[in-house]
Amino acid sequence: MIKGLGVEIIEVPRFKLAVERWGRRLLTRLFTVGELEYCMAQRRSEDHLAARYCAKLSYMKALGRFVPFKNIEVTRDEVGRPSLKVSGLKVSGDDKAKVSITMSHDGEIAIAETLITTE
């Protein structure tokens, strides 16, 4: 059964301007150390950061409530698929909830979609 679905899209140049304006202060509020290490090692770090920002917002939309950004971490499995690690939160009290996420970035756009399902 579908418990929630969320999608978020952002213009990468707009996100990059916010990072340039607020710098490290913004990045450390939105992202975990692991996310920052991964993204900053990429050629176009702003694309990867923007996609992760979208992933976190799409998760909150699917969940239907706010979660502190640093409680959500976008990770990658052994084949590179994105997944979420969420600390200190259960999805509607259901331990069997499954969270599926997809992210993409191309040109000036980053997007992410989250699907929360239960058996």
Short mmCIF file of the C-alpha atoms (twelve columns), coordinates in Angstrom:
data_MODEL
# 
_entry.id   MODEL 
# 
loop_
_atom_site.group_PDB 
_atom_site.id 
_atom_site.type_symbol 
_atom_site.label_atom_id 
_atom_site.label_alt_id 
_atom_site.label_comp_id 
_atom_site.label_asym_id 
_atom_site.label_seq_id 
_atom_site.Cartn_x 
_atom_site.Cartn_y 
_atom_site.Cartn_z 
_atom_site.pdbx_PDB_model_num 
ATOM 1   C CA . MET A 1   0.000  0.000  0.000   1 
ATOM 2   C CA . ILE A 2   1.276  3.465  -0.839  1 
ATOM 3   C CA . LYS A 3   1.660  5.598  2.304   1 
ATOM 4   C CA . GLY A 4   3.157  8.656  0.637   1 
ATOM 5   C CA . LEU A 5   4.607  10.087 -2.541  1 
ATOM 6   C CA . GLY A 6   6.706  13.219 -2.829  1 
ATOM 7   C CA . VAL A 7   8.553  14.985 -5.622  1 
ATOM 8   C CA . GLU A 8   10.803 18.047 -5.607  1 
ATOM 9   C CA . ILE A 9   12.552 19.919 -8.399  1 
ATOM 10  C CA . ILE A 10  14.977 22.844 -8.234  1 
ATOM 11  C CA . GLU A 11  16.980 24.992 -10.618 1 
ATOM 12  C CA . VAL A 12  20.642 24.213 -9.917  1 
ATOM 13  C CA . PRO A 13  21.838 27.808 -10.588 1 
ATOM 14  C CA . ARG A 14  19.348 29.091 -7.994  1 
ATOM 15  C CA . PHE A 15  20.603 26.545 -5.460  1 
ATOM 16  C CA . LYS A 16  24.208 27.461 -6.300  1 
ATOM 17  C CA . LEU A 17  23.467 31.158 -5.642  1 
ATOM 18  C CA . ALA A 18  22.134 30.290 -2.189  1 
ATOM 19  C CA . VAL A 19  25.290 28.303 -1.452  1 
ATOM 20  C CA . GLU A 20  27.476 31.186 -2.649  1 
ATOM 21  C CA . ARG A 21  25.522 33.625 -0.488  1 
ATOM 22  C CA . TRP A 22  25.331 31.580 2.733   1 
ATOM 23  C CA . GLY A 23  28.369 29.325 2.230   1 
ATOM 24  C CA . ARG A 24  29.423 26.698 4.740   1 
ATOM 25  C CA . ARG A 25  26.686 27.770 7.172   1 
ATOM 26  C CA . LEU A 26  23.961 26.653 4.750   1 
ATOM 27  C CA . LEU A 27  25.754 23.459 3.732   1 
ATOM 28  C CA . THR A 28  26.286 22.288 7.307   1 
ATOM 29  C CA . ARG A 29  22.621 22.910 8.131   1 
ATOM 30  C CA . LEU A 30  21.347 20.904 5.164   1 
ATOM 31  C CA . PHE A 31  23.832 18.071 4.719   1 
ATOM 32  C CA . THR A 32  25.675 15.470 6.763   1 
ATOM 33  C CA . VAL A 33  29.449 15.179 6.748   1 
ATOM 34  C CA . GLY A 34  29.225 12.079 4.536   1 
ATOM 35  C CA . GLU A 35  27.022 13.849 1.993   1 
ATOM 36  C CA . LEU A 36  29.359 16.836 1.847   1 
ATOM 37  C CA . GLU A 37  32.436 14.625 1.429   1 
ATOM 38  C CA . TYR A 38  30.805 12.752 -1.458  1 
ATOM 39  C CA . CYS A 39  29.403 15.815 -3.244  1 
ATOM 40  C CA . MET A 40  32.482 18.004 -2.894  1 
ATOM 41  C CA . ALA A 41  34.581 15.259 -4.507  1 
ATOM 42  C CA . GLN A 42  32.404 15.409 -7.648  1 
ATOM 43  C CA . ARG A 43  33.220 17.587 -10.639 1 
ATOM 44  C CA . ARG A 44  29.977 19.606 -10.433 1 
ATOM 45  C CA . SER A 45  29.289 19.459 -6.715  1 
ATOM 46  C CA . GLU A 46  26.304 21.828 -6.946  1 
ATOM 47  C CA . ASP A 47  24.398 19.297 -9.099  1 
ATOM 48  C CA . HIS A 48  24.873 16.556 -6.518  1 
ATOM 49  C CA . LEU A 49  24.053 18.831 -3.598  1 
ATOM 50  C CA . ALA A 50  20.895 20.122 -5.282  1 
ATOM 51  C CA . ALA A 51  19.716 16.564 -6.029  1 
ATOM 52  C CA . ARG A 52  20.224 15.579 -2.369  1 
ATOM 53  C CA . TYR A 53  18.366 18.686 -1.231  1 
ATOM 54  C CA . CYS A 54  15.473 17.645 -3.478  1 
ATOM 55  C CA . ALA A 55  15.618 14.105 -2.094  1 
ATOM 56  C CA . LYS A 56  15.245 15.343 1.458   1 
ATOM 57  C CA . LEU A 57  12.325 17.619 0.575   1 
ATOM 58  C CA . SER A 58  10.589 14.917 -1.460  1 
ATOM 59  C CA . TYR A 59  10.885 12.565 1.539   1 
ATOM 60  C CA . MET A 60  9.282  15.167 3.811   1 
ATOM 61  C CA . LYS A 61  6.470  15.634 1.294   1 
ATOM 62  C CA . ALA A 62  5.884  11.875 1.094   1 
ATOM 63  C CA . LEU A 63  5.910  11.663 4.882   1 
ATOM 64  C CA . GLY A 64  3.617  14.659 5.261   1 
ATOM 65  C CA . ARG A 65  5.703  16.464 7.863   1 
ATOM 66  C CA . PHE A 66  8.958  18.289 8.451   1 
ATOM 67  C CA . VAL A 67  12.078 16.373 9.479   1 
ATOM 68  C CA . PRO A 68  15.335 18.172 10.305  1 
ATOM 69  C CA . PHE A 69  17.530 18.062 7.210   1 
ATOM 70  C CA . LYS A 70  20.498 16.558 9.037   1 
ATOM 71  C CA . ASN A 71  18.299 13.670 10.280  1 
ATOM 72  C CA . ILE A 72  17.999 12.553 6.650   1 
ATOM 73  C CA . GLU A 73  21.091 11.260 4.880   1 
ATOM 74  C CA . VAL A 74  21.220 10.271 1.225   1 
ATOM 75  C CA . THR A 75  23.483 7.248  0.820   1 
ATOM 76  C CA . ARG A 76  24.328 4.939  -2.055  1 
ATOM 77  C CA . ASP A 77  24.243 1.150  -2.039  1 
ATOM 78  C CA . GLU A 78  26.920 -1.107 -3.525  1 
ATOM 79  C CA . VAL A 79  25.676 -0.567 -7.104  1 
ATOM 80  C CA . GLY A 80  25.133 3.187  -6.707  1 
ATOM 81  C CA . ARG A 81  21.371 3.315  -6.078  1 
ATOM 82  C CA . PRO A 82  20.375 6.143  -3.748  1 
ATOM 83  C CA . SER A 83  18.707 5.364  -0.445  1 
ATOM 84  C CA . LEU A 84  17.823 7.290  2.689   1 
ATOM 85  C CA . LYS A 85  18.994 6.848  6.262   1 
ATOM 86  C CA . VAL A 86  16.613 8.634  8.595   1 
ATOM 87  C CA . SER A 87  17.511 8.963  12.253  1 
ATOM 88  C CA . GLY A 88  15.037 9.252  15.097  1 
ATOM 89  C CA . LEU A 89  11.834 8.716  13.111  1 
ATOM 90  C CA . LYS A 90  9.390  5.962  12.258  1 
ATOM 91  C CA . VAL A 91  7.074  6.260  9.267   1 
ATOM 92  C CA . SER A 92  3.589  6.556  10.770  1 
ATOM 93  C CA . GLY A 93  4.585  4.093  13.509  1 
ATOM 94  C CA . ASP A 94  5.041  1.308  10.945  1 
ATOM 95  C CA . ASP A 95  8.373  -0.554 11.173  1 
ATOM 96  C CA . LYS A 96  7.679  -2.329 7.853   1 
ATOM 97  C CA . ALA A 97  7.512  0.824  5.753   1 
ATOM 98  C CA . LYS A 98  9.806  0.833  2.722   1 
ATOM 99  C CA . VAL A 99  11.230 4.051  1.332   1 
ATOM 100 C CA . SER A 100 12.236 4.154  -2.341  1 
ATOM 101 C CA . ILE A 101 13.972 7.165  -3.813  1 
ATOM 102 C CA . THR A 102 15.233 8.303  -7.181  1 
ATOM 103 C CA . MET A 103 17.273 11.401 -8.002  1 
ATOM 104 C CA . SER A 104 18.516 12.994 -11.179 1 
ATOM 105 C CA . HIS A 105 20.218 16.140 -12.402 1 
ATOM 106 C CA . ASP A 106 20.732 17.382 -15.915 1 
ATOM 107 C CA . GLY A 107 21.793 20.793 -17.092 1 
ATOM 108 C CA . GLU A 108 20.138 23.337 -14.835 1 
ATOM 109 C CA . ILE A 109 17.604 21.030 -13.153 1 
ATOM 110 C CA . ALA A 110 17.801 18.617 -10.209 1 
ATOM 111 C CA . ILE A 111 14.861 16.420 -9.233  1 
ATOM 112 C CA . ALA A 112 14.029 13.696 -6.728  1 
ATOM 113 C CA . GLU A 113 11.025 11.498 -6.012  1 
ATOM 114 C CA . THR A 114 10.267 9.468  -2.895  1 
ATOM 115 C CA . LEU A 115 7.755  6.649  -2.502  1 
ATOM 116 C CA . ILE A 116 6.810  5.239  0.906   1 
ATOM 117 C CA . THR A 117 5.021  1.869  0.868   1 
ATOM 118 C CA . THR A 118 3.926  -0.774 3.348   1 
ATOM 119 C CA . GLU A 119 3.016  -4.407 2.847   1 
# 
